[in-house]
Amino acid sequence: TTLVRSIGEEVMVRFHRRPRTLFFIRCLYQQLCEQVLHLLEKGASTSCQITCLEALRILSRDKKVLEPVTTKENMQILMRLAKLEPSENSLGEEAEFPVIVEALKCLCNIVSKQIGR
């Protein structure tokens, strides 16, 4: 958490020092996506996972922000959360369903944006 906090602080310091251009805002969004995916990879509470996935779903609507999201590792994180891994035999507990649904929404956004490129 210290590393994530220091990265977040660094991003905010750079944000205040640079002109606020669309390019720079997209860079911030890309870094935010990377941090969100890092949190999802490390495992978090269900409510945190849902919040992270909701943010990622909104951010993934922008084609320019997709680059950090569409790496093999990050797609595997989303597929695991969506219960789309071949090793998964069931959907798990009912409490996990909101996480599964949000992960599926993220994957749908990513696929639709990739096709539309």
TORKOL-4160 file (C-alpha; in steps of 0.2 Angstrom, whole numbers, padded with zeros to 4 digits, m for minus):
117
<pt num="1" X="0000" Y="0000" Z="0000"/>
<pt num="2" X="0015" Y="0012" Z="0003"/>
<pt num="3" X="0020" Y="0009" Z="m0015"/>
<pt num="4" X="0003" Y="0012" Z="m0022"/>
<pt num="5" X="0001" Y="0028" Z="m0011"/>
<pt num="6" X="0018" Y="0035" Z="m0017"/>
<pt num="7" X="0014" Y="0032" Z="m0035"/>
<pt num="8" X="m0003" Y="0040" Z="m0032"/>
<pt num="9" X="0006" Y="0055" Z="m0024"/>
<pt num="10" X="0019" Y="0056" Z="m0038"/>
<pt num="11" X="0005" Y="0056" Z="m0051"/>
<pt num="12" X="m0004" Y="0070" Z="m0042"/>
<pt num="13" X="0012" Y="0081" Z="m0040"/>
<pt num="14" X="0015" Y="0079" Z="m0059"/>
<pt num="15" X="m0003" Y="0083" Z="m0062"/>
<pt num="16" X="m0002" Y="0100" Z="m0053"/>
<pt num="17" X="0015" Y="0104" Z="m0062"/>
<pt num="18" X="0010" Y="0101" Z="m0080"/>
<pt num="19" X="m0003" Y="0110" Z="m0091"/>
<pt num="20" X="m0019" Y="0101" Z="m0090"/>
<pt num="21" X="m0020" Y="0094" Z="m0108"/>
<pt num="22" X="m0031" Y="0080" Z="m0115"/>
<pt num="23" X="m0015" Y="0070" Z="m0118"/>
<pt num="24" X="m0010" Y="0072" Z="m0100"/>
<pt num="25" X="m0027" Y="0068" Z="m0093"/>
<pt num="26" X="m0026" Y="0052" Z="m0103"/>
<pt num="27" X="m0009" Y="0048" Z="m0096"/>
<pt num="28" X="m0017" Y="0050" Z="m0078"/>
<pt num="29" X="m0031" Y="0039" Z="m0083"/>
<pt num="30" X="m0019" Y="0026" Z="m0089"/>
<pt num="31" X="m0009" Y="0027" Z="m0073"/>
<pt num="32" X="m0026" Y="0025" Z="m0063"/>
<pt num="33" X="m0030" Y="0010" Z="m0073"/>
<pt num="34" X="m0013" Y="0002" Z="m0069"/>
<pt num="35" X="m0016" Y="0006" Z="m0051"/>
<pt num="36" X="m0034" Y="m0001" Z="m0051"/>
<pt num="37" X="m0028" Y="m0017" Z="m0059"/>
<pt num="38" X="m0014" Y="m0018" Z="m0046"/>
<pt num="39" X="m0027" Y="m0018" Z="m0032"/>
<pt num="40" X="m0037" Y="m0031" Z="m0041"/>
<pt num="41" X="m0022" Y="m0042" Z="m0043"/>
<pt num="42" X="m0017" Y="m0041" Z="m0025"/>
<pt num="43" X="m0035" Y="m0046" Z="m0019"/>
<pt num="44" X="m0046" Y="m0034" Z="m0010"/>
<pt num="45" X="m0063" Y="m0034" Z="m0002"/>
<pt num="46" X="m0078" Y="m0037" Z="m0012"/>
<pt num="47" X="m0084" Y="m0019" Z="m0011"/>
<pt num="48" X="m0067" Y="m0013" Z="m0016"/>
<pt num="49" X="m0066" Y="m0024" Z="m0031"/>
<pt num="50" X="m0083" Y="m0018" Z="m0036"/>
<pt num="51" X="m0078" Y="0000" Z="m0035"/>
<pt num="52" X="m0062" Y="m0003" Z="m0044"/>
<pt num="53" X="m0071" Y="m0013" Z="m0058"/>
<pt num="54" X="m0084" Y="0001" Z="m0060"/>
<pt num="55" X="m0070" Y="0014" Z="m0062"/>
<pt num="56" X="m0061" Y="0003" Z="m0074"/>
<pt num="57" X="m0077" Y="0000" Z="m0084"/>
<pt num="58" X="m0079" Y="0019" Z="m0086"/>
<pt num="59" X="m0061" Y="0022" Z="m0090"/>
<pt num="60" X="m0061" Y="0008" Z="m0103"/>
<pt num="61" X="m0073" Y="0017" Z="m0113"/>
<pt num="62" X="m0059" Y="0028" Z="m0120"/>
<pt num="63" X="m0049" Y="0019" Z="m0133"/>
<pt num="64" X="m0033" Y="0029" Z="m0129"/>
<pt num="65" X="m0034" Y="0023" Z="m0111"/>
<pt num="66" X="m0035" Y="0004" Z="m0116"/>
<pt num="67" X="m0016" Y="0001" Z="m0118"/>
<pt num="68" X="m0012" Y="m0003" Z="m0100"/>
<pt num="69" X="m0028" Y="m0013" Z="m0098"/>
<pt num="70" X="m0026" Y="m0025" Z="m0113"/>
<pt num="71" X="m0010" Y="m0033" Z="m0108"/>
<pt num="72" X="m0010" Y="m0052" Z="m0106"/>
<pt num="73" X="m0008" Y="m0051" Z="m0087"/>
<pt num="74" X="m0022" Y="m0038" Z="m0084"/>
<pt num="75" X="m0034" Y="m0047" Z="m0096"/>
<pt num="76" X="m0030" Y="m0063" Z="m0085"/>
<pt num="77" X="m0035" Y="m0053" Z="m0069"/>
<pt num="78" X="m0051" Y="m0048" Z="m0077"/>
<pt num="79" X="m0055" Y="m0065" Z="m0084"/>
<pt num="80" X="m0051" Y="m0072" Z="m0066"/>
<pt num="81" X="m0063" Y="m0060" Z="m0058"/>
<pt num="82" X="m0076" Y="m0064" Z="m0071"/>
<pt num="83" X="m0074" Y="m0083" Z="m0068"/>
<pt num="84" X="m0069" Y="m0086" Z="m0086"/>
<pt num="85" X="m0054" Y="m0096" Z="m0082"/>
<pt num="86" X="m0054" Y="m0114" Z="m0088"/>
<pt num="87" X="m0050" Y="m0120" Z="m0070"/>
<pt num="88" X="m0066" Y="m0112" Z="m0063"/>
<pt num="89" X="m0079" Y="m0125" Z="m0061"/>
<pt num="90" X="m0093" Y="m0114" Z="m0054"/>
<pt num="91" X="m0097" Y="m0096" Z="m0052"/>
<pt num="92" X="m0093" Y="m0097" Z="m0033"/>
<pt num="93" X="m0103" Y="m0089" Z="m0020"/>
<pt num="94" X="m0118" Y="m0078" Z="m0023"/>
<pt num="95" X="m0109" Y="m0063" Z="m0014"/>
<pt num="96" X="m0096" Y="m0064" Z="m0028"/>
<pt num="97" X="m0109" Y="m0061" Z="m0042"/>
<pt num="98" X="m0108" Y="m0042" Z="m0042"/>
<pt num="99" X="m0089" Y="m0043" Z="m0045"/>
<pt num="100" X="m0092" Y="m0056" Z="m0059"/>
<pt num="101" X="m0105" Y="m0044" Z="m0067"/>
<pt num="102" X="m0093" Y="m0029" Z="m0066"/>
<pt num="103" X="m0078" Y="m0039" Z="m0073"/>
<pt num="104" X="m0089" Y="m0045" Z="m0087"/>
<pt num="105" X="m0095" Y="m0027" Z="m0091"/>
<pt num="106" X="m0076" Y="m0022" Z="m0091"/>
<pt num="107" X="m0072" Y="m0036" Z="m0103"/>
<pt num="108" X="m0087" Y="m0031" Z="m0115"/>
<pt num="109" X="m0081" Y="m0013" Z="m0115"/>
<pt num="110" X="m0063" Y="m0018" Z="m0120"/>
<pt num="111" X="m0068" Y="m0030" Z="m0133"/>
<pt num="112" X="m0080" Y="m0018" Z="m0141"/>
<pt num="113" X="m0067" Y="m0004" Z="m0141"/>
<pt num="114" X="m0054" Y="m0016" Z="m0148"/>
<pt num="115" X="m0066" Y="m0021" Z="m0162"/>
<pt num="116" X="m0070" Y="m0003" Z="m0166"/>
<pt num="117" X="m0052" Y="0002" Z="m0168"/>
